[in-house]
Amino acid sequence: MTKRSTVGDTTCPYRRIGEDPAHGAWRLETLTGREKEVLLLLGSGIGNRELAKELGIAERTAKAHIARIVEKLGQQTRLQAAVLSVISHDLLCADPYCTRHQKPHIGVGKPSTA
């Protein structure tokens, strides 16, 4: 039987399971420009077919890129790589007009009382 989290348990779930979704972020520098582009698209949640269409490549090429990215970043799944992409968006995206840059994180801080 598994242990259920209790309401009021202040232990961080990441610490409890021993996994930080940002683990591997230091390896982002090892990616090529194309791999960073693929990783950003992966973080948007689109599937292989849509990703390939967006990049103008074959679906099997998209899958090969994703496999290399997962390996280079030391992840186990494409989902883990996608999560890392979202967390590291500012490091990956070079578009100065990107609406994701410098956005406040949801749920961080207190709402304004003004």
N, C-alpha and C positions, 0 to 999 in steps of 0.2 A: 504494500500500500504506500502511496506517495504522500509526502507531507504537504498539506495545504497551507498557503499563505494566510495569515490571520490579519483581519482588519486592524490597522494601527501598527503593523509590523513596519518599522522604519528601515529595515535592512534593504539596501538597494538590490533589486532582482539580479542585476549584472554581477554584483559581488556574490550573491547567494549561489548562482550557477557557475561562477568562475569564468564567465565570458563577457568580454567588452566588445560591443558591435564595431567599435572603431579600431580594434586590433588589426594591424596590417596597414593602417593609414600611412605609416612611415615609408611603406613600399611603393606609394603612388608615383614617386620619382622614377621608378624603373619602367613605367609604362611609356609606350610611344604615344605620339600625338593622336594617332588613329585609335589606339587602345583606350585613351582617355575619352575620346568621342563616343566610342562604343559603350564604355562604362557609364557615361552620363546618360546615354539613351537607355541603358539597362536600368538605371535608377529611376527613370520615368515610369517604369512598369510595363513597357510595351513588350510584346513577344518577339520571338526570333524572326518571324515572317515580316512583321512591321519594321523591325530594326533593319533587316536586310534591305527592304524597299526604301527606307529613309536614306540609307547609305549608298544605294545603287550597287549592292553586292549580292552574291548568291546566299541563300539561307545557310548552306553548309559552311560558307566562309564566315558568316556571322557567328555560328556555333563555334568555329575554331577560334575566333577572336575571344569569345567569352571563356572558353576553356583555358586559353593562355592567361587571360586576365585573372581568373579565379586562382590559377596556379601561382602566378607572379605575386599576387597579394596574400598568398598563404591562407586562402579561404577554403571552405569545404563545399560550398554550394553557390550557385548563381544568385540565390536570394541573399546570402551573406554579402556578396559583392555588391548587389543592388543597394542594400542598406548602407554599406560603406560609401557608396556613391552619393547617396542623399546626405549623409553626415558630412562628407568632404566636398560638397558641391563648390564651395568658394575656392578650394585649392585646385579643382579640376577645370572649372569654367573660366575661360579668358574673355568672355563677352562683357565689356564694361557696362552695357545696357541691360544685362540680365536682371530680371525682377527678383531673382532669388538672393542676390548679393545683399548682405547686411540686413536681412529681414529679422525682426525679433522672433525668437523661438516661441511656439505656441505653448501656453501654460507657464511661461517663465515670468517671474515678477508678479507684482500685484496690480490689479486693475486701477485705473485712475479714478479718484473720487471727486473730480472736478465737475 
